[in-house]
Amino acid sequence: MTPQLLQLSTEAPFQCLSLTADLHRFVQVHGERDGAVVVAAQHTTTAVIVNELEERLLLDLQQWLRQLAPPTSSWKHNDLELRPGIPDDEPRNAHAHLQALLLGHQTTVTVRNGALQLGRYQDVILVELDGPRQRSVALQWLSA
């Protein structure tokens, strides 16, 4: 099965986008019945999670991440003047890198009889931590 690269645009510094419909299409187009789909973010300031795409939970997620890695802390990665070769438009985004480490950059979803094996409230979600930006997410099929 041919890998696919999803191209997405985010619109806010923190945003959660469902990828579940994209995964359904990926599985359906390729006609595989049993296996798994690996979903991997191509950026160090995004994450891929499986959870409930519910507005209040996402607000809680954002608050929790800000508590664990606040944007206002004095992170060494944000000392741009000490990093050679940094472009003028480089963001101070250490918090986003650290938040992404907490969540992880990929997940694997099993497929059985052509259907994603997700629970009732589960969605595959791209978490933007340093937007708005153009983002890429890789999808790869694993045969059973």
Backbone as numpy.savetxt, mean C-alpha at the origin, in Angstrom:
# Nx Ny Nz CAx CAy CAz Cx Cy Cz
1.15 -16.80 -15.76 0.30 -15.63 -15.76 1.20 -14.39 -15.76
0.87 -13.44 -16.59 1.66 -12.22 -16.75 1.48 -11.29 -15.56
2.58 -10.79 -14.99 2.46 -9.81 -13.91 1.80 -8.53 -14.44
1.25 -7.76 -13.54 0.61 -6.50 -13.91 1.07 -5.41 -12.96
1.21 -4.20 -13.48 1.57 -3.04 -12.66 0.40 -2.07 -12.69
-0.24 -1.89 -11.53 -1.34 -0.93 -11.41 -0.75 0.47 -11.24
-1.31 1.44 -11.94 -0.91 2.84 -11.80 -2.05 3.58 -11.11
-1.75 4.23 -9.99 -2.78 4.89 -9.20 -2.36 6.31 -8.87
-3.33 7.18 -8.70 -3.09 8.55 -8.24 -3.74 8.72 -6.88
-2.97 9.18 -5.92 -3.55 9.49 -4.62 -3.78 10.99 -4.53
-4.66 11.37 -3.62 -5.10 12.76 -3.57 -4.86 13.45 -2.23
-4.28 12.74 -1.26 -4.11 13.31 0.08 -2.83 12.76 0.71
-2.33 13.42 1.75 -1.14 12.91 2.45 -1.35 11.51 3.02
-2.54 11.26 3.55 -2.91 9.92 4.03 -4.19 9.54 3.30
-4.16 8.38 2.66 -5.34 7.92 1.92 -5.31 6.41 1.82
-6.47 5.80 1.88 -6.59 4.35 1.72 -7.44 4.06 0.49
-6.88 3.28 -0.44 -7.55 2.93 -1.69 -7.74 1.43 -1.77
-8.95 1.00 -2.04 -9.21 -0.42 -2.21 -8.60 -0.92 -3.52
-7.92 -2.03 -3.45 -7.34 -2.70 -4.62 -8.10 -3.98 -4.96
-9.12 -4.30 -4.18 -9.80 -5.59 -4.31 -10.41 -5.80 -5.69
-11.08 -4.79 -6.24 -11.68 -4.93 -7.58 -10.59 -5.17 -8.62
-9.44 -4.49 -8.49 -8.32 -4.70 -9.41 -7.82 -6.15 -9.33
-7.77 -6.71 -8.12 -7.35 -8.10 -7.96 -8.35 -9.06 -8.60
-9.65 -8.79 -8.40 -10.68 -9.62 -9.03 -10.49 -9.64 -10.55
-10.30 -8.46 -11.14 -10.10 -8.37 -12.59 -8.85 -9.12 -13.02
-7.77 -8.97 -12.25 -6.51 -9.64 -12.56 -6.71 -11.16 -12.62
-7.41 -11.70 -11.64 -7.66 -13.15 -11.60 -8.57 -13.57 -12.74
-9.63 -12.80 -13.00 -10.60 -13.17 -14.03 -9.99 -13.12 -15.43
-9.19 -12.10 -15.71 -8.59 -11.94 -17.04 -7.67 -13.10 -17.37
-6.96 -13.58 -16.38 -5.97 -14.62 -16.64 -6.54 -16.03 -16.51
-7.75 -16.17 -16.01 -8.44 -17.45 -16.03 -7.89 -18.53 -15.12
-6.97 -18.22 -14.25 -6.45 -19.22 -13.32 -7.51 -19.52 -12.25
-7.57 -20.74 -11.80 -8.60 -21.14 -10.84 -8.09 -21.19 -9.40
-6.91 -21.74 -9.20 -6.37 -21.91 -7.85 -4.94 -21.40 -7.80
-4.62 -20.68 -6.74 -3.28 -20.13 -6.57 -3.33 -18.97 -5.59
-2.54 -17.94 -5.90 -2.50 -16.77 -5.03 -2.02 -15.57 -5.84
-2.38 -14.39 -5.35 -1.92 -13.14 -5.95 -1.07 -12.42 -4.92
0.16 -12.09 -5.31 1.02 -11.26 -4.47 0.78 -9.81 -4.90
0.54 -8.96 -3.91 0.27 -7.54 -4.14 1.38 -6.77 -3.44
2.19 -6.01 -4.21 3.35 -5.34 -3.63 3.40 -3.88 -4.04
3.46 -3.00 -3.05 3.64 -1.57 -3.31 5.07 -1.35 -3.81
5.22 -0.42 -4.72 6.52 -0.13 -5.33 7.17 1.12 -4.73
6.76 1.49 -3.53 7.25 2.73 -2.92 7.50 2.52 -1.44
8.46 3.25 -0.89 8.82 3.10 0.52 7.96 3.94 1.45
7.03 4.70 0.89 6.13 5.49 1.73 4.66 5.13 1.46
4.44 3.89 1.03 3.10 3.31 0.93 3.13 1.94 1.58
1.95 1.41 1.84 1.83 0.08 2.42 0.67 -0.64 1.74
0.67 -1.96 1.85 -0.45 -2.77 1.39 -0.91 -3.60 2.57
-2.20 -3.49 2.88 -2.76 -4.21 4.03 -4.05 -4.91 3.62
-4.47 -5.86 4.43 -5.80 -6.46 4.32 -6.53 -6.10 5.60
-7.63 -5.36 5.43 -8.42 -4.96 6.59 -9.76 -4.45 6.11
-10.53 -3.94 7.05 -11.85 -3.40 6.73 -11.71 -1.96 6.23
-12.33 -1.67 5.11 -12.29 -0.33 4.53 -13.49 0.46 5.07
-13.40 0.80 6.35 -14.48 1.50 7.05 -13.94 2.85 7.52
-14.67 3.89 7.27 -14.19 5.26 7.48 -13.62 5.52 8.88
-14.32 5.12 9.92 -13.84 5.39 11.28 -12.60 4.56 11.62
-12.55 3.33 11.11 -11.35 2.52 11.33 -10.15 3.15 10.64
-10.35 3.69 9.44 -9.24 4.34 8.73 -8.77 5.59 9.45
-9.69 6.32 10.07 -9.30 7.47 10.90 -8.49 7.00 12.11
-8.90 5.88 12.70 -8.14 5.30 13.82 -6.75 4.87 13.36
-6.67 4.26 12.18 -5.38 3.84 11.64 -4.47 5.05 11.47
-4.99 6.11 10.89 -4.20 7.33 10.70 -3.72 7.88 12.04
-4.59 7.94 13.03 -4.22 8.44 14.36 -3.16 7.56 15.00
-3.33 6.24 14.91 -2.37 5.30 15.50 -1.00 5.47 14.87
-0.96 5.57 13.54 0.32 5.75 12.86 0.99 7.07 13.25
0.20 8.13 13.36 0.75 9.43 13.78 1.29 9.38 15.20
0.66 8.59 16.07 1.15 8.45 17.44 2.48 7.69 17.48
2.60 6.66 16.64 3.81 5.84 16.64 4.98 6.50 15.90
4.68 7.24 14.84 5.72 7.91 14.04 5.18 9.29 13.63
5.21 10.24 14.57 4.65 11.57 14.29 5.45 12.34 13.25
4.76 13.04 12.34 5.44 13.85 11.33 6.29 14.96 11.94
5.95 15.40 13.13 6.63 16.53 13.75 7.87 16.16 14.57
8.16 14.89 14.71 9.37 14.49 15.46 10.63 14.86 14.66
11.74 14.96 15.37 13.01 15.33 14.72 13.73 14.08 14.22
13.24 13.53 13.13 13.81 12.34 12.53 15.08 12.69 11.77
16.10 11.87 11.88 17.39 12.10 11.20 17.25 12.11 9.68
16.35 11.29 9.15 16.14 11.24 7.70 15.69 12.61 7.16
15.09 13.42 8.00 14.60 14.74 7.59 15.67 15.82 7.61
16.88 15.50 8.06 18.00 16.45 8.02 18.56 16.49 6.60
17.79 17.09 5.70 18.13 17.06 4.28 19.46 17.73 3.97
19.80 18.75 4.73 21.06 19.46 4.49 22.27 18.57 4.77
22.09 17.49 5.50 23.19 16.57 5.81 23.27 15.40 4.83
22.33 15.34 3.89 22.29 14.25 2.92 22.73 14.77 1.56
23.86 14.31 1.04 24.36 14.82 -0.25 23.46 14.42 -1.42
23.36 15.32 -2.39 22.65 15.02 -3.62 21.14 15.02 -3.53
20.59 15.60 -2.50 19.13 15.63 -2.33 18.54 16.76 -3.18
17.52 16.46 -3.99 16.89 17.52 -4.80 16.19 18.56 -3.93
16.00 19.75 -4.48 15.38 20.85 -3.73 13.95 20.55 -3.29
13.26 19.71 -4.05 11.85 19.42 -3.72 11.68 18.16 -2.86
12.75 17.64 -2.29 12.68 16.44 -1.46 11.83 16.71 -0.21
10.81 15.88 0.04 9.98 16.10 1.24 10.65 15.59 2.51
10.26 16.17 3.61 10.67 15.68 4.92 9.63 14.63 5.32
9.92 13.37 5.00 8.91 12.33 5.09 9.37 11.09 5.87
10.28 11.27 6.80 10.75 10.12 7.58 9.58 9.40 8.24
8.62 10.16 8.75 7.46 9.54 9.41 6.75 8.56 8.47
6.62 8.92 7.18 5.94 8.05 6.22 6.71 6.76 5.99
8.04 6.84 5.93 8.86 5.63 5.79 8.67 4.71 7.00
8.69 5.30 8.19 8.55 4.51 9.41 7.16 3.90 9.53
6.14 4.67 9.17 4.77 4.14 9.19 4.62 2.98 8.22
5.22 3.10 7.04 5.16 2.01 6.06 5.83 0.75 6.60
6.92 0.91 7.36 7.58 -0.25 7.96 6.65 -0.97 8.94
5.82 -0.21 9.63 4.88 -0.83 10.58 3.83 -1.68 9.87
3.40 -1.25 8.69 2.30 -1.92 7.99 2.77 -2.97 6.99
3.91 -2.76 6.38 4.42 -3.71 5.39 4.06 -3.30 3.97
4.86 -3.72 3.01 4.68 -3.26 1.63 3.97 -4.28 0.74
3.68 -5.48 1.25 3.02 -6.45 0.39 2.15 -7.40 1.20
1.25 -8.06 0.45 0.43 -9.11 1.03 0.17 -10.15 -0.06
-0.25 -11.32 0.35 -0.60 -12.38 -0.58 -2.04 -12.81 -0.29
-2.84 -12.91 -1.36 -4.24 -13.32 -1.22 -4.42 -14.63 -1.98
-4.90 -15.64 -1.30 -5.14 -16.92 -1.97 -6.38 -16.84 -2.86
-6.38 -17.69 -3.89 -7.48 -17.76 -4.85 -7.91 -19.22 -4.94
-9.20 -19.45 -4.81 -9.74 -20.81 -4.89 -10.94 -20.79 -5.83
-10.93 -21.68 -6.80 -12.00 -21.73 -7.80 -12.24 -20.36 -8.44
-11.17 -19.62 -8.68 -11.27 -18.33 -9.34 -11.73 -17.18 -8.47
-11.88 -17.40 -7.16 -12.36 -16.35 -6.26 -11.31 -16.01 -5.20
-11.14 -14.72 -4.95 -10.25 -14.29 -3.88 -10.78 -14.80 -2.55
-9.90 -15.31 -1.73 -10.30 -15.85 -0.43 -10.16 -14.77 0.64
-11.09 -13.82 0.59 -11.14 -12.74 1.56 -12.38 -12.91 2.42
-12.27 -12.51 3.67 -13.41 -12.58 4.58 -14.44 -11.50 4.27
-15.55 -11.59 4.94 -16.70 -10.71 4.71 -16.35 -9.22 4.70
-15.52 -8.79 5.62 -15.20 -7.37 5.74 -13.81 -7.01 5.23
-13.13 -7.97 4.63 -11.75 -7.73 4.22 -11.66 -7.09 2.84
-10.78 -6.12 2.74 -10.40 -5.48 1.49 -8.88 -5.48 1.42
-8.35 -5.51 0.22 -6.92 -5.29 0.01 -6.78 -3.79 -0.23
-5.95 -3.15 0.57 -5.91 -1.69 0.63 -4.49 -1.18 0.41
-4.35 -0.20 -0.48 -3.11 0.57 -0.58 -3.22 1.73 0.39
-2.23 1.87 1.26 -2.21 2.97 2.22 -1.16 3.98 1.77
-1.62 5.15 1.39 -0.74 6.26 1.01 -0.35 6.98 2.30
0.96 7.18 2.48 1.47 7.81 3.70 2.22 9.10 3.43
2.38 9.47 2.15 3.16 10.66 1.79 2.67 11.26 0.48
1.37 11.38 0.36 0.80 11.87 -0.88 0.54 13.36 -0.86
-0.12 13.82 -1.91 -0.58 13.05 -3.06 0.55 12.77 -4.04
0.46 11.61 -4.67 1.49 11.17 -5.62 0.93 10.17 -6.62
1.73 9.90 -7.65 1.47 8.79 -8.56 2.10 7.55 -7.93
1.37 6.44 -7.90 1.85 5.23 -7.26 1.70 4.02 -8.18
2.54 3.03 -7.94 2.49 1.77 -8.69 2.40 0.61 -7.70
1.59 -0.37 -8.07 1.43 -1.58 -7.26 1.56 -2.78 -8.20
2.45 -3.69 -7.86 2.69 -4.88 -8.68 1.78 -6.02 -8.24
1.22 -6.71 -9.24 0.43 -7.91 -9.00 1.14 -9.08 -9.68
1.32 -10.17 -8.95 1.99 -11.36 -9.49 1.21 -12.60 -9.10
0.96 -13.47 -10.08 0.24 -14.72 -9.84 1.20 -15.80 -9.37
0.78 -16.55 -8.38 1.51 -17.75 -7.94 0.62 -18.96 -8.18
1.09 -19.91 -8.95 0.30 -21.11 -9.25 0.21 -22.01 -8.04
-0.91 -22.73 -7.96 -1.11 -23.67 -6.85 -0.26 -24.91 -7.07
